[in-house]
């Protein structure tokens, strides 16, 4: 095997020794979307509606936005989740826009959720190509697939994730966009029950510096206490997933 293609949001921020990300492909829409048979938006859901999500990050932010909703786990691939919605198991579901669009099902999207409301996972919507560091031949062959904007935004988000010691199954959101030569990063850390959501943002030209600094601000404002509840007392140095 000469290379591996990953969904970047599921890839640890620290790769094993001897490996590197040779390319990060042009990014799909990084945001989350609301899907429902009967309701046009998350706000339009009646009280006590049943909503499904597979993500602790989404669940925490949902509970903060709409504490009146019943939030339940949603398992399976995208097609399976859509079938469960169609069968009436849920009044609405939250999915990553990228997965829905890549399957050609953007017609089912009712609302694209703003990152300031539902902050996506770090690296969401991006595909990364991993190779052996010493394999310069393969590196040169896949170099054309690397998208500078996707590289910058995801590197920024992953720097924040690394500063917080987080992985893909913790209530951390990070979303960076390019604005000319400058990056704008919004991020959050949330309690699972939605009782507290800490949000921060920042601007800068250096992706790693920006991600690290915004992550430090979140820690200063109490994110470490939230993460300690997830990781246990090892929160200061959690293991990568």
C-alpha positions as CSV (number, residue, x, y, z in Angstrom):
1,X,0.0,0.0,0.0
2,X,1.4,3.4,-1.1
3,X,-1.1,5.7,0.4
4,X,-4.3,6.0,2.5
5,X,-7.2,8.4,2.1
6,X,-8.8,9.6,5.3
7,X,-11.8,11.6,6.4
8,X,-9.7,14.3,8.1
9,X,-12.0,14.8,11.0
10,X,-11.4,11.2,12.0
11,X,-7.6,11.4,11.8
12,X,-5.5,11.9,15.0
13,X,-3.7,15.3,15.1
14,X,-0.4,13.4,15.6
15,X,0.4,10.8,13.0
16,X,2.6,7.8,13.8
17,X,6.3,8.3,13.2
18,X,7.3,7.9,9.6
19,X,4.0,9.1,8.1
20,X,2.7,12.5,6.8
21,X,-0.2,14.1,5.1
22,X,1.0,14.6,1.6
23,X,-2.2,16.4,0.4
24,X,-5.4,17.7,1.6
25,X,-8.0,17.8,-1.2
26,X,-10.3,20.7,-2.0
27,X,-12.8,20.8,0.9
28,X,-16.5,20.2,0.7
29,X,-18.9,22.3,2.8
30,X,-17.6,21.9,6.3
31,X,-20.9,22.8,8.0
32,X,-23.6,20.6,9.6
33,X,-27.1,20.4,8.1
34,X,-30.6,19.9,9.5
35,X,-32.8,17.4,7.7
36,X,-36.5,16.8,8.3
37,X,-39.6,15.5,6.5
38,X,-42.0,18.1,8.0
39,X,-40.0,21.1,9.3
40,X,-37.9,23.7,7.4
41,X,-35.5,24.6,10.2
42,X,-34.2,23.5,13.6
43,X,-36.1,26.5,15.1
44,X,-39.4,25.3,13.5
45,X,-39.3,22.0,15.4
46,X,-42.2,21.9,18.0
47,X,-41.3,21.4,21.6
48,X,-40.5,17.8,22.6
49,X,-39.6,16.9,19.0
50,X,-37.3,13.9,18.6
51,X,-33.9,14.7,16.9
52,X,-31.1,12.3,16.0
53,X,-27.4,12.8,15.9
54,X,-24.3,10.6,16.0
55,X,-22.0,13.2,17.6
56,X,-21.4,14.3,21.2
57,X,-20.3,17.7,19.8
58,X,-23.7,18.1,18.0
59,X,-25.7,16.8,20.9
60,X,-24.1,19.3,23.3
61,X,-24.8,22.2,21.1
62,X,-28.3,21.0,20.3
63,X,-29.1,20.8,24.0
64,X,-27.9,24.4,24.5
65,X,-29.9,25.7,21.5
66,X,-33.1,23.7,22.2
67,X,-33.2,22.2,25.7
68,X,-36.8,21.2,25.0
69,X,-35.9,18.7,22.3
70,X,-35.4,14.9,22.8
71,X,-32.0,14.1,21.5
72,X,-31.2,10.5,20.7
73,X,-28.3,8.6,19.1
74,X,-28.4,8.1,15.4
75,X,-26.3,5.2,14.0
76,X,-25.5,3.8,10.5
77,X,-24.2,5.3,7.3
78,X,-25.9,8.3,5.7
79,X,-28.4,6.3,3.7
80,X,-29.4,4.3,6.8
81,X,-29.9,7.5,8.8
82,X,-32.0,9.0,6.1
83,X,-34.1,5.8,6.0
84,X,-34.7,6.1,9.7
85,X,-35.9,9.6,9.3
86,X,-38.2,8.6,6.5
87,X,-39.6,5.8,8.6
88,X,-40.6,8.3,11.2
89,X,-38.1,7.4,13.9
90,X,-37.1,11.0,14.2
91,X,-38.6,14.4,13.5
92,X,-35.3,15.7,12.4
93,X,-31.6,14.7,12.1
94,X,-28.3,16.5,12.0
95,X,-25.6,15.4,9.5
96,X,-22.4,16.7,8.0
97,X,-23.2,18.6,4.8
98,X,-20.2,17.0,3.1
99,X,-21.5,13.4,3.4
100,X,-25.0,14.3,2.2
101,X,-23.6,16.3,-0.8
102,X,-21.1,13.6,-1.8
103,X,-23.9,11.1,-2.0
104,X,-25.9,13.4,-4.3
105,X,-28.7,14.0,-1.7
106,X,-28.4,17.7,-1.2
107,X,-32.2,17.8,-2.0
108,X,-33.0,16.6,1.5
109,X,-31.2,19.5,3.2
110,X,-33.7,21.8,4.9
111,X,-31.2,24.1,6.7
112,X,-27.4,24.6,6.7
113,X,-26.4,25.5,10.2
114,X,-24.1,28.5,10.8
115,X,-20.9,27.6,12.6
116,X,-21.7,30.3,15.2
117,X,-24.7,28.2,16.1
118,X,-23.5,24.6,15.4
119,X,-19.7,24.6,15.2
120,X,-18.5,21.7,13.0
121,X,-15.8,19.2,13.8
122,X,-12.2,20.1,13.1
123,X,-11.4,18.9,9.6
124,X,-15.0,18.1,8.7
125,X,-15.6,18.0,4.9
126,X,-11.9,17.4,4.0
127,X,-10.1,14.4,2.7
128,X,-6.4,13.8,3.6
129,X,-3.9,11.6,1.7
130,X,-1.4,10.0,4.0
131,X,1.9,8.6,2.8
132,X,5.3,7.4,4.2
133,X,7.6,10.4,4.8
134,X,10.4,8.8,2.9
135,X,8.3,8.1,-0.2
136,X,9.1,11.2,-2.3
137,X,7.9,9.5,-5.5
138,X,4.3,9.1,-4.2
139,X,4.5,12.5,-2.6
140,X,5.2,14.1,-5.9
141,X,2.5,12.1,-7.6
142,X,-0.3,13.3,-5.3
143,X,1.0,16.9,-4.8
144,X,-1.4,18.2,-7.4
145,X,-4.3,17.1,-5.2
146,X,-3.3,19.4,-2.4
147,X,-5.5,22.5,-2.0
148,X,-3.7,25.4,-0.2
149,X,-7.0,26.8,1.3
150,X,-8.0,23.4,2.6
151,X,-4.5,22.8,4.0
152,X,-4.6,26.2,5.8
153,X,-8.1,25.9,7.3
154,X,-7.8,22.3,8.4
155,X,-4.3,22.9,9.8
156,X,-5.7,25.7,11.9
157,X,-8.6,23.7,13.2
158,X,-6.4,20.7,14.0
159,X,-3.9,22.9,15.8
160,X,-6.7,24.0,18.1
161,X,-7.8,20.4,18.6
162,X,-4.2,19.5,19.5
163,X,-3.9,22.3,22.0
164,X,-7.1,21.1,23.7
165,X,-5.9,17.4,23.5
166,X,-9.2,16.5,21.7
167,X,-10.3,13.9,19.2
168,X,-13.3,13.4,17.0
169,X,-15.6,12.1,19.8
170,X,-15.4,15.0,22.2
171,X,-17.5,18.1,22.4
172,X,-15.1,20.4,20.5
173,X,-16.0,22.4,17.4
174,X,-13.7,24.3,15.1
175,X,-14.3,26.1,11.8
176,X,-11.8,28.2,9.9
177,X,-12.3,30.1,6.6
178,X,-10.0,32.0,4.4
179,X,-10.6,35.8,4.0
180,X,-8.0,36.9,1.5
181,X,-4.7,36.1,3.2
182,X,-6.2,36.0,6.6
183,X,-7.9,33.1,8.5
184,X,-11.0,33.5,10.6
185,X,-11.5,30.7,13.2
186,X,-14.5,30.1,15.4
187,X,-14.4,27.3,18.0
188,X,-16.3,26.0,20.9
189,X,-16.2,23.5,23.8
190,X,-19.5,22.4,25.3
191,X,-20.8,20.3,28.2
192,X,-22.7,17.3,27.0
193,X,-25.9,18.4,28.6
194,X,-25.7,21.8,26.9
195,X,-25.6,23.7,30.2
196,X,-22.4,25.5,29.2
197,X,-20.9,26.3,25.7
198,X,-17.7,28.3,25.6
199,X,-17.1,30.0,22.3
200,X,-14.1,31.8,21.0
201,X,-12.8,33.2,17.7
202,X,-9.8,34.9,16.2
203,X,-8.1,36.1,13.1
204,X,-4.5,35.6,11.8
205,X,-2.3,34.6,8.9
206,X,-0.5,31.7,10.5
207,X,-2.8,28.7,10.8
208,X,-0.9,26.9,13.5
209,X,-0.4,30.0,15.6
210,X,-4.1,31.0,15.3
211,X,-5.4,27.5,16.2
212,X,-3.1,27.2,19.2
213,X,-4.0,30.7,20.5
214,X,-7.7,30.3,20.2
215,X,-7.4,26.9,21.9
216,X,-5.4,28.5,24.7
217,X,-8.2,31.1,25.2
218,X,-10.8,28.4,25.5
219,X,-8.7,26.7,28.2
220,X,-8.3,30.0,30.0
221,X,-12.1,30.4,30.1
222,X,-12.7,26.9,31.6
223,X,-12.7,24.5,28.7
224,X,-10.3,22.3,30.7
225,X,-13.1,21.6,33.3
226,X,-15.5,20.5,30.6
227,X,-12.9,18.2,29.0
228,X,-11.9,16.8,32.3
229,X,-15.4,15.5,32.7
230,X,-15.1,13.7,29.3
231,X,-11.5,12.4,29.7
232,X,-11.4,12.0,33.5
233,X,-8.5,13.2,35.5
234,X,-6.1,12.5,32.6
235,X,-7.5,15.6,30.8
236,X,-4.2,17.4,31.0
237,X,-2.7,14.8,28.6
238,X,-5.4,12.7,27.0
239,X,-4.7,10.0,24.5
240,X,-5.5,10.5,20.8
241,X,-8.4,8.4,19.5
